[in-house]
Amino acid sequence: MDTTLRDGEQTSGVSFVPHEKLMIARLLLEDLKVDRVEVASARVSDGELDAVKMICAWAARRNMLPRVEVLGFVDGHRSVDWICDAGCRVINLLCKGSLKHLTYQLKKTPEEHAGEIVAVVDYALSRGMDVNVYLEDWSNGMKDSPDYVYRLMDVLVHTGIHRFMLPDTLGVLNPLQVIEFMRKMLKHYPDAHFDFHAHNDYDLAVSNVLAAVLSGCRGLHTTINGLGERAGNAPLASVQAILKDHFSAITGIDESRLNDVSRVVESYSGILIPANKPIVGENVFTQVAGVHADGDNKQNLYCNDLLPERFGRKREYALGKNSGKASIRKNLEDLGLELDEESMGKVTERIIELGDKKELVTQEDLPYIISDVLKHDVVGNRVRLKSYIVTLAHGLKPVATLKIEINGKEYEETSGGDGQYDAFVRALRKVYKVTLGRKFPMLTNYAATIPPGGRTDAFVQTVITWSFEGKVFRTRGIDCDQTEAAIKATVKMLNIIEKEYDA
């Protein structure tokens, strides 16, 4: 069960609007093929109600409504009615799984709490709902008050509750404790369906999930990119890969869609994926050391079962001070370029020099580095920006006018836009789409960074990701001005796609 849209939204600073929730739910259920999604908490806001209505209406049309779940509370009829009115038919009822939480938060006796839970369960069942129960703070309950946990379960196990969901709410367990506590639950209640819900406060969420599976747990809770309160939850991508590769577990997850869905959630949430995050990080399928690239040329000596193609990605070979000739050759092969040994040595020296200066060197930079080093055009700058002007005035939309030379012929165009760079790109599109009748690449990601220190005259590095004819590539520009850096990256892109037209 993926809870990105409920527990994941409790990440500090994350709030999905209704249409974003619908898009993510569709990706989770249709593309990734998770079994269930928890999409909201009851009675939070009108926006949350609108989101649940949209998701449930969509799911009902596709016969997926039983796979959509909403968190509810022990509050009489209110949560049940809210969830029913939204069109959802599965409630995940939040109860107290530790005596400490019950005593100091609710200030009730175990008997009172159990009676209130049963009343809500009975009412939900009378309205035709499926009921699952969260035993909040179950981990501390098993550590400090196991008798209370068993007393509560003794009552609830005889109701119509479908799943008992066991959260490590504060992320305090280690795998040995998970095994011990999960086995105790299964020994006492062998016919119950238990889910495990991990938190990552000690960086043990994935390990604890695996311990739960090995102990007989039948359901797991994850989030995309490990989103969640504090240190987050168990990330779906990591859990899926480990279950499959280490335990031969069979799930319905479509691994090839993991990366794409992660990027959508990254965009909507505003929480950037760390470059070294397993499976979905930018760098996890990038070899840096030259010896690794050399080994990959010799029977894939530095590859494991985490093949990038499984996840809709490809292996890359980084260019920097640790690059050897093997890494450079790998990149040149992708570009269809060949160099003799002398030229290769010169290019390697230049890349190492750039790496020492902490320059980011991409595959798309290689032709320009080669051209600079060897003093002749390997690719040829067939697209040259002759001149341009962008205007910005308060109360008026920015306007860009440009003159560009493409294969020796000049074109001039003007356009407005929502920003200076947007106006520039719109003018370019006019040249390519209207005047030349060509396709123009789609900008899929735009990142601008400056060195630390806060200097106002710092260089801006702009890295733009493009999609063109089924291929995804990045170009980079560096300048004191962000717009100028972006324009430089764009001109690099235009020269790259000229090769596609030749092909």
C-alpha positions as CSV (number, residue, x, y, z in Angstrom):
1,M,0.0,0.0,0.0
2,D,1.5,3.3,-1.0
3,T,0.8,6.2,1.3
4,T,2.6,9.0,-0.6
5,L,-0.6,11.1,-0.7
6,R,-1.4,10.8,3.0
7,D,1.7,10.1,5.1
8,G,4.0,11.4,2.4
9,E,2.1,14.7,2.4
10,Q,3.1,15.1,6.0
11,T,6.6,15.9,4.9
12,S,7.4,19.4,6.0
13,G,6.6,21.9,3.3
14,V,4.7,19.4,1.1
15,S,1.1,20.0,0.1
16,F,-0.5,18.5,-3.0
17,V,-3.4,20.3,-4.7
18,P,-6.4,18.1,-5.8
19,H,-5.4,17.6,-9.4
20,E,-1.8,16.7,-8.4
21,K,-3.2,14.0,-6.0
22,L,-5.3,12.6,-8.8
23,M,-2.4,12.5,-11.2
24,I,-0.2,10.7,-8.6
25,A,-3.0,8.3,-7.7
26,R,-3.4,7.4,-11.4
27,L,0.4,6.9,-11.8
28,L,0.5,4.7,-8.7
29,L,-2.5,2.5,-9.6
30,E,-2.3,2.4,-13.4
31,D,1.5,2.8,-14.2
32,L,3.3,1.4,-11.1
33,K,0.4,-1.0,-10.3
34,V,0.6,-0.8,-6.5
35,D,-2.1,-2.8,-4.8
36,R,-3.6,0.0,-2.7
37,V,-3.2,3.8,-2.2
38,E,-4.0,5.8,0.9
39,V,-4.9,9.2,-0.5
40,A,-5.9,11.5,2.4
41,S,-6.9,12.0,6.0
42,A,-10.6,12.6,6.8
43,R,-11.9,16.0,7.8
44,V,-8.7,17.9,7.1
45,S,-10.0,20.5,4.6
46,D,-12.3,21.3,1.8
47,G,-9.4,20.8,-0.7
48,E,-8.8,17.4,0.8
49,L,-12.4,16.5,0.3
50,D,-12.3,17.6,-3.3
51,A,-9.2,15.5,-3.9
52,V,-10.8,12.4,-2.5
53,K,-13.9,12.9,-4.6
54,M,-11.9,13.3,-7.7
55,I,-9.8,10.2,-7.1
56,C,-12.7,8.1,-6.1
57,A,-14.8,9.1,-9.1
58,W,-11.9,8.3,-11.4
59,A,-11.2,5.0,-9.6
60,A,-14.9,4.0,-9.7
61,R,-14.9,4.4,-13.5
62,R,-12.0,2.0,-13.7
63,N,-13.2,-0.6,-11.2
64,M,-10.4,0.4,-8.8
65,L,-12.4,2.0,-6.0
66,P,-11.7,-0.9,-3.5
67,R,-8.0,0.0,-3.8
68,V,-8.4,3.6,-2.6
69,E,-8.2,4.2,1.2
70,V,-8.6,7.2,3.5
71,L,-7.4,7.6,7.1
72,G,-10.2,8.1,9.6
73,F,-10.5,8.8,13.3
74,V,-12.3,7.3,16.3
75,D,-14.8,10.2,16.3
76,G,-18.3,8.7,16.2
77,H,-19.8,9.0,12.8
78,R,-17.9,12.0,11.5
79,S,-15.0,10.4,9.8
80,V,-17.1,7.6,8.4
81,D,-19.6,10.0,7.0
82,W,-16.9,12.3,5.5
83,I,-15.2,9.4,3.8
84,C,-18.5,8.0,2.5
85,D,-19.7,11.4,1.2
86,A,-16.4,11.6,-0.7
87,G,-17.2,8.4,-2.5
88,C,-14.5,6.2,-0.8
89,R,-15.4,2.8,0.6
90,V,-12.3,1.9,2.6
91,I,-11.5,3.5,6.0
92,N,-8.1,3.1,7.8
93,L,-9.1,3.8,11.4
94,L,-6.5,5.4,13.6
95,C,-6.4,3.9,17.0
96,K,-4.0,3.9,19.9
97,G,-1.5,1.1,19.9
98,S,0.4,2.0,23.1
99,L,-0.9,2.5,26.6
100,K,1.2,5.7,26.9
101,H,-0.5,7.3,23.9
102,L,-3.9,6.2,25.2
103,T,-3.3,7.5,28.7
104,Y,-1.6,10.8,28.0
105,Q,-3.2,11.8,24.7
106,L,-6.8,10.5,24.9
107,K,-6.9,10.2,28.7
108,K,-9.2,7.2,28.5
109,T,-9.1,3.6,29.8
110,P,-8.4,0.7,27.4
111,E,-12.0,-0.4,27.8
112,E,-13.4,3.0,26.8
113,H,-11.1,3.2,23.8
114,A,-12.0,-0.4,22.6
115,G,-15.7,0.3,23.0
116,E,-15.5,3.5,20.9
117,I,-13.4,1.7,18.2
118,V,-16.0,-1.1,17.9
119,A,-18.8,1.4,17.6
120,V,-17.1,3.2,14.7
121,V,-16.2,-0.2,13.1
122,D,-19.9,-1.3,13.3
123,Y,-21.1,1.9,11.9
124,A,-18.7,1.8,9.0
125,L,-19.6,-1.8,8.2
126,S,-23.3,-0.8,8.3
127,R,-22.5,1.8,5.6
128,G,-20.9,-0.9,3.4
129,M,-17.3,0.1,4.0
130,D,-14.2,-2.0,4.4
131,V,-12.4,-1.3,7.7
132,N,-8.7,-1.4,8.4
133,V,-7.2,-0.3,11.7
134,Y,-3.9,1.4,12.5
135,L,-2.5,0.7,15.9
136,E,-0.7,4.0,16.3
137,D,2.7,3.7,18.2
138,W,2.4,-0.1,18.1
139,S,6.2,-0.3,18.2
140,N,6.4,1.4,21.6
141,G,3.3,-0.5,22.7
142,M,5.1,-3.8,22.1
143,K,8.2,-2.5,23.9
144,D,6.4,-0.9,26.9
145,S,2.9,-2.2,27.2
146,P,2.4,-5.5,25.3
147,D,-0.4,-6.6,27.5
148,Y,-2.4,-3.5,26.4
149,V,-1.8,-4.3,22.7
150,Y,-3.0,-7.9,23.2
151,R,-6.1,-6.8,25.2
152,L,-7.1,-4.4,22.4
153,M,-6.5,-7.0,19.7
154,D,-8.5,-9.6,21.7
155,V,-11.5,-7.2,21.2
156,L,-10.9,-6.1,17.7
157,V,-9.9,-9.4,16.1
158,H,-13.5,-10.6,16.5
159,T,-15.0,-7.6,14.6
160,G,-15.2,-7.2,10.8
161,I,-11.8,-5.5,10.6
162,H,-10.0,-6.5,7.4
163,R,-6.3,-5.5,8.1
164,F,-4.5,-4.6,11.3
165,M,-1.8,-2.1,10.3
166,L,1.2,-2.0,12.7
167,P,3.2,1.3,12.6
168,D,6.6,2.0,13.9
169,T,5.2,5.5,14.4
170,L,8.4,7.1,15.8
171,G,10.9,4.9,13.8
172,V,12.4,3.4,17.0
173,L,12.6,-0.3,16.0
174,N,15.5,-2.3,14.7
175,P,15.1,-5.4,12.5
176,L,15.6,-7.8,15.4
177,Q,12.8,-6.1,17.3
178,V,10.5,-6.1,14.3
179,I,11.1,-9.9,13.9
180,E,10.4,-10.5,17.6
181,F,7.2,-8.3,17.8
182,M,5.8,-9.4,14.5
183,R,6.2,-13.1,15.4
184,K,4.5,-12.5,18.7
185,M,1.5,-10.9,16.9
186,L,1.2,-13.8,14.5
187,K,1.5,-16.3,17.3
188,H,-1.3,-14.7,19.2
189,Y,-3.5,-14.0,16.1
190,P,-2.5,-16.4,13.3
191,D,-5.5,-15.7,11.1
192,A,-5.1,-11.9,11.2
193,H,-3.8,-9.9,8.2
194,F,-1.0,-7.6,9.4
195,D,0.5,-4.7,7.5
196,F,3.8,-3.1,8.6
197,H,4.3,0.7,8.4
198,A,7.9,1.8,8.8
199,H,9.4,5.2,9.6
200,N,13.1,6.0,8.8
201,D,14.3,8.0,11.8
202,Y,17.3,5.7,12.3
203,D,17.7,5.0,8.6
204,L,16.3,1.5,9.2
205,A,12.9,1.7,7.4
206,V,13.9,-0.6,4.5
207,S,15.6,-3.1,6.8
208,N,12.6,-3.2,9.1
209,V,10.3,-3.7,6.2
210,L,12.3,-6.7,5.1
211,A,12.4,-8.1,8.7
212,A,8.6,-7.8,8.8
213,V,8.2,-9.7,5.5
214,L,10.5,-12.5,6.8
215,S,8.4,-12.7,9.9
216,G,5.1,-13.3,8.0
217,C,3.8,-9.8,7.5
218,R,1.3,-9.8,4.6
219,G,1.2,-6.0,3.7
220,L,3.8,-3.2,3.4
221,H,3.4,0.5,3.4
222,T,5.7,2.7,1.3
223,T,6.0,6.1,-0.2
224,I,7.5,7.4,-3.4
225,N,11.0,8.8,-2.7
226,G,10.6,7.9,0.9
227,L,8.5,11.0,1.6
228,G,6.9,11.2,5.1
229,E,7.0,12.9,8.4
230,R,10.4,13.7,9.9
231,A,12.9,11.3,8.2
232,G,10.2,9.8,6.0
233,N,8.9,6.3,5.3
234,A,10.2,3.3,3.5
235,P,10.8,4.2,-0.2
236,L,8.9,2.0,-2.7
237,A,11.7,1.7,-5.2
238,S,14.2,0.3,-2.7
239,V,11.7,-2.0,-1.1
240,Q,10.7,-3.4,-4.5
241,A,14.3,-4.0,-5.7
242,I,15.4,-5.7,-2.5
243,L,12.3,-7.9,-2.2
244,K,12.8,-9.1,-5.8
245,D,16.6,-9.5,-5.9
246,H,17.3,-10.8,-2.4
247,F,14.2,-12.7,-1.6
248,S,12.7,-13.6,-5.0
249,A,9.4,-12.0,-3.9
250,I,6.8,-11.5,-6.6
251,T,4.9,-8.2,-6.6
252,G,2.8,-6.5,-9.2
253,I,5.0,-3.4,-9.4
254,D,6.1,-2.3,-12.8
255,E,9.8,-1.4,-12.2
256,S,10.2,0.3,-15.5
257,R,7.9,3.1,-14.3
258,L,9.6,3.8,-11.0
259,N,11.9,6.5,-12.2
260,D,9.3,8.4,-14.1
261,V,6.8,8.4,-11.2
262,S,9.6,9.4,-8.8
263,R,10.3,12.4,-11.0
264,V,6.7,13.5,-11.1
265,V,6.4,13.3,-7.3
266,E,9.7,15.2,-7.0
267,S,8.3,18.0,-9.2
268,Y,4.9,18.2,-7.4
269,S,6.4,17.9,-3.8
270,G,9.3,20.2,-4.4
271,I,11.5,17.8,-2.4
272,L,14.6,17.0,-4.5
273,I,15.7,13.4,-4.9
274,P,19.3,13.1,-3.5
275,A,21.7,12.3,-6.4
276,N,22.9,9.2,-4.6
277,K,19.4,7.8,-3.6
278,P,19.3,4.1,-4.6
279,I,17.3,3.3,-7.8
280,V,16.0,6.8,-8.6
281,G,19.0,9.1,-7.7
282,E,20.6,11.0,-10.6
283,N,24.0,9.4,-10.1
284,V,23.2,5.8,-9.0
285,F,23.8,4.4,-12.5
286,T,26.8,6.6,-13.2
287,Q,30.3,5.1,-13.1
288,V,32.9,7.7,-12.1
289,A,36.2,5.8,-11.7
290,G,37.9,5.1,-15.0
291,V,38.7,1.6,-13.9
292,H,35.0,0.9,-13.5
293,A,34.3,1.9,-17.1
294,D,37.2,-0.3,-18.2
295,G,35.7,-3.2,-16.2
296,D,32.3,-2.7,-17.9
297,N,34.0,-3.2,-21.2
298,K,35.4,-6.5,-19.9
299,Q,32.4,-8.7,-19.1
300,N,30.5,-6.1,-17.1
301,L,32.8,-6.6,-14.1
302,Y,31.3,-3.6,-12.2
303,C,27.6,-4.3,-12.8
304,N,25.2,-6.0,-10.4
305,D,21.5,-7.0,-10.7
306,L,20.4,-3.4,-10.5
307,L,20.5,-2.9,-14.2
308,P,19.4,0.6,-15.1
309,E,17.2,-0.7,-18.0
310,R,15.0,-2.4,-15.4
311,F,14.0,1.0,-14.1
312,G,13.7,2.8,-17.4
313,R,17.2,4.3,-17.2
314,K,20.6,3.8,-18.8
315,R,24.1,3.5,-17.4
316,E,26.3,6.6,-17.8
317,Y,30.0,7.3,-17.4
318,A,30.8,10.5,-15.5
319,L,33.4,12.9,-16.9
320,G,35.7,14.6,-14.4
321,K,39.0,14.4,-12.6
322,N,38.6,10.7,-12.0
323,S,37.7,9.9,-15.6
324,G,40.0,7.6,-17.5
325,K,40.1,7.0,-21.2
326,A,37.6,4.2,-20.8
327,S,35.0,6.5,-19.4
328,I,35.6,9.0,-22.2
329,R,35.4,6.3,-24.8
330,K,32.1,5.1,-23.4
331,N,30.7,8.6,-23.9
332,L,32.2,9.0,-27.3
333,E,30.6,5.7,-28.4
334,D,27.2,7.0,-27.4
335,L,27.9,10.1,-29.5
336,G,29.2,8.1,-32.5
337,L,32.6,9.8,-32.2
338,E,36.1,8.3,-32.5
339,L,39.5,9.7,-31.5
340,D,43.1,8.5,-32.0
341,E,45.3,7.9,-28.9
342,E,47.0,11.3,-29.1
343,S,43.7,13.2,-29.3
344,M,42.2,11.1,-26.6
345,G,45.1,12.0,-24.3
346,K,44.6,15.7,-24.9
347,V,40.8,15.5,-24.2
348,T,41.4,13.5,-21.1
349,E,43.8,16.1,-19.7
350,R,41.3,18.9,-20.4
351,I,38.4,17.0,-18.7
352,I,40.7,16.3,-15.6
353,E,41.6,20.0,-15.6
354,L,37.9,21.0,-15.6
355,G,37.1,18.4,-12.9
356,D,39.8,19.9,-10.6
357,K,37.9,23.2,-10.9
358,K,34.7,21.3,-9.9
359,E,33.2,22.0,-13.3
360,L,30.3,19.7,-14.2
361,V,31.1,18.0,-17.5
362,T,28.3,16.2,-19.3
363,Q,28.3,14.0,-22.3
364,E,26.8,16.8,-24.3
365,D,29.8,19.0,-23.5
366,L,32.2,16.5,-25.0
367,P,32.0,17.7,-28.7
368,Y,32.7,21.2,-27.5
369,I,35.6,20.2,-25.4
370,I,37.0,18.2,-28.3
371,S,36.6,21.1,-30.6
372,D,38.3,23.4,-28.1
373,V,41.2,21.1,-27.5
374,L,41.9,20.0,-31.1
375,K,41.3,23.5,-32.5
376,H,38.8,22.4,-35.1
377,D,35.1,21.7,-35.2
378,V,34.3,18.1,-34.7
379,V,30.5,18.7,-34.5
380,G,30.5,22.2,-36.0
381,N,28.6,25.1,-34.6
382,R,25.9,25.0,-37.2
383,V,23.6,27.1,-35.0
384,R,24.9,30.5,-33.9
385,L,23.1,33.1,-31.9
386,K,24.1,36.3,-33.7
387,S,22.3,38.8,-31.4
388,Y,19.4,39.1,-29.0
389,I,17.7,41.5,-26.7
390,V,15.3,40.7,-23.8
391,T,13.3,43.4,-22.0
392,L,11.8,43.4,-18.6
393,A,9.5,46.2,-17.4
394,H,7.2,46.4,-14.4
395,G,3.6,45.7,-15.4
396,L,4.5,44.4,-18.8
397,K,5.3,40.9,-20.1
398,P,8.9,40.3,-21.0
399,V,9.7,40.4,-24.7
400,A,12.6,38.8,-26.6
401,T,14.0,39.6,-30.1
402,L,16.7,37.4,-31.5
403,K,18.7,36.8,-34.7
404,I,20.0,33.3,-35.2
405,E,22.0,31.7,-37.9
406,I,21.1,28.1,-38.8
407,N,23.3,26.4,-41.4
408,G,24.5,29.7,-42.7
409,K,21.1,31.3,-43.1
410,E,19.9,34.0,-40.6
411,Y,16.4,34.2,-39.1
412,E,14.9,36.9,-36.9
413,E,11.9,36.6,-34.6
414,T,10.2,38.4,-31.7
415,S,7.9,37.0,-28.9
416,G,6.6,37.7,-25.5
417,G,6.6,35.3,-22.6
418,D,6.0,34.8,-18.9
419,G,9.7,35.4,-18.2
420,Q,12.8,36.6,-20.1
421,Y,13.9,33.0,-20.9
422,D,10.4,32.0,-21.7
423,A,10.1,34.8,-24.2
424,F,13.5,33.8,-25.8
425,V,12.4,30.2,-26.2
426,R,9.0,31.2,-27.7
427,A,10.8,33.3,-30.3
428,L,13.1,30.3,-31.1
429,R,10.0,28.0,-31.4
430,K,8.6,30.5,-34.0
431,V,11.8,30.1,-36.0
432,Y,11.8,26.3,-35.8
433,K,8.1,25.5,-35.9
434,V,6.6,28.3,-38.1
435,T,9.4,29.3,-40.4
436,L,11.3,26.0,-40.7
437,G,8.4,23.6,-40.0
438,R,10.6,21.6,-37.7
439,K,9.9,20.0,-34.3
440,F,11.3,21.7,-31.2
441,P,12.5,19.8,-28.1
442,M,10.5,19.8,-24.9
443,L,12.1,21.3,-21.8
444,T,11.5,18.7,-19.1
445,N,13.7,20.1,-16.2
446,Y,15.5,23.3,-15.5
447,A,18.0,23.7,-12.6
448,A,20.0,26.8,-11.8
449,T,22.8,26.7,-9.1
450,I,25.4,29.0,-7.8
451,P,28.5,28.3,-5.7
452,P,28.0,28.6,-1.9
453,G,28.9,31.9,-0.3
454,G,26.1,34.2,-1.4
455,R,28.1,36.5,-3.7
456,T,26.0,38.5,-6.0
457,D,28.5,38.2,-8.8
458,A,28.7,34.5,-8.6
459,F,28.6,32.4,-11.8
460,V,25.2,30.7,-12.4
461,Q,25.2,27.2,-13.7
462,T,22.1,26.3,-15.6
463,V,21.4,22.7,-16.5
464,I,18.5,22.0,-18.7
465,T,17.0,18.6,-19.5
466,W,15.4,18.2,-22.9
467,S,13.3,15.5,-24.6
468,F,13.5,15.1,-28.3
469,E,12.5,12.3,-30.6
470,G,12.3,9.8,-27.7
471,K,15.7,10.8,-26.3
472,V,16.4,12.7,-23.1
473,F,19.6,14.7,-22.8
474,R,21.0,17.7,-20.8
475,T,22.9,20.8,-21.7
476,R,24.7,23.3,-19.5
477,G,25.5,26.9,-19.6
478,I,27.6,29.1,-17.2
479,D,27.4,32.9,-16.9
480,C,27.0,35.6,-14.4
481,D,23.5,36.1,-15.6
482,Q,21.0,33.3,-15.2
483,T,19.1,34.1,-18.4
484,E,22.3,34.2,-20.4
485,A,23.4,30.9,-18.9
486,A,20.1,29.3,-19.9
487,I,20.5,30.7,-23.4
488,K,24.0,29.3,-23.7
489,A,22.6,25.9,-22.7
490,T,19.8,26.2,-25.3
491,V,22.2,27.0,-28.1
492,K,24.2,23.9,-27.2
493,M,20.9,22.0,-27.5
494,L,20.2,23.4,-30.9
495,N,23.6,22.3,-32.2
496,I,23.0,18.8,-30.8
497,I,19.6,18.3,-32.5
498,E,21.1,19.4,-35.9
499,K,22.7,15.9,-35.9
500,E,19.2,14.4,-35.6
501,Y,18.0,16.2,-38.7
502,D,21.1,14.9,-40.6
503,A,20.2,11.4,-39.6
